[in-house]
Amino acid sequence: MQERIEKFNQLTMNSDFKRIPVGLYYGKMGLCIYFYELAHLISEKKHRVFAEKLLRDIVDNVAENTPIDLENGLTGICVGINYLLDKGYVTGNPKHVLKDFDNKIIQSLFFSRIYNSDKNLTLNNVNSLLGILVYLVIRLQHTGLSKYERCIIQGVIIENINKIESCEIEKFTEPALFSVIGYFTPLYLQLLQRIYQLHFYDYKIDKIVESLSSHIFYCYPLNKANRLSLYSAMNEVATTFGNIRGWDKHIEVLQQHLDIPSIIHEFLNKNMAFFNGLCGFYYLLRKMGRGDEYKDLFLNKISNSDIWNQLSEIIEKDLPVPIGLYGGLSGVILTYLHLLHDSNSVIIFDKIISQYV
């Protein structure tokens, strides 16, 4: 594995920056986090130097037309920078560092054709909006905000929760495959829980959660990994909100027949990525306090994956390498190294998944 990791690192560090997108999931922001984490785990100066170079390039090249979504755009960049600040990998005050970006995100939510009306919201747009609202919740948890800034962000969150409630699209359908950040129901439940814990919209959030029961009781995901995701979300929300009528029975139904080792084995040999694969499932288990139970199984599954043979073929044919933190190899390698080193430090997936899943 060490040889594979080094090959990937060299290939990435020799890549043409202009061909790499800027975003968190598949681009430079995710790679920046990867190399800062690598420098922390392995203590090689070249990794930190490259991470710093990536960060300068990201900040210098954020354009006026950069989208605001978590996946490819400004929100993902802000989540990444906020994470680097929290970890002490870079220095600065989030209030000042992120201020201009925050303003752009908030303005876009008001004026963007995609987000400014519930009539424009597709399921993809709703999921994208959830990611943006998660970031705004993270910002509200920062004590350095002024009362005015806090009121603005709270107002934006309230308005967009109301848009999600008003839109008439079918939101509660289970995705066909496992997806850490593509399954609306658990994502929305967790977002509502985080907002509720900030105590600025309690009455309405109470009503929304209560009204969701009629939808949730029809949810029994066919995909067992999605089932665990919904179980985890419902369990946490029920703990926060107290006894919600009928939830205990549905949580018990979801919990039945969840054989974790068999779910792990069901992931295909190439399906390792955080976004919709084995590594995402690991962080879901880790969030529930059960990741360490299956450490050896995860390590074995990752090291024997077909993605490493695929990497060699990609290099030989000079094809684009799937480098993304969420959708590619950097996220898989980072997960493997944290498992291998028994690292208990919070890394980006923990940070996001604790807010977002």
Secondary structure, 3 states (H helix, E strand, C coil): CHHHHHHHHHHHHCCCHHHCCCCCCCCHHHHHHHHHHHHHHHCCHHHHHHHHHHHHHHHHCCCCCCCCCCCCCHHHHHHHHHHHHHHCCCCCCHHHHCHHHHHHHHHHHHHCCCCCCHHHCCHHHHHHHHHHHHHHHHHHCCCCCCHHHHHHHHHHHHHHHHHHHHCCCCCCCCCCCCCCCCCHHHHHHHHHHHHHHHCCCHHHHHHHHHHHHHHHCCCCCCCHHHHHHHHHHHHHHHHHHCCCCCHHHHHHHHHCCCCHHHHHHHCCCCCCCCCCCHHHHHHHHHHCCCHHHHHHHHHHHHHCCCHHHHHHHHHHCCCCCCCCCCCCHHHHHHHHHHHHCCCCCCCHHHHHHHHHC
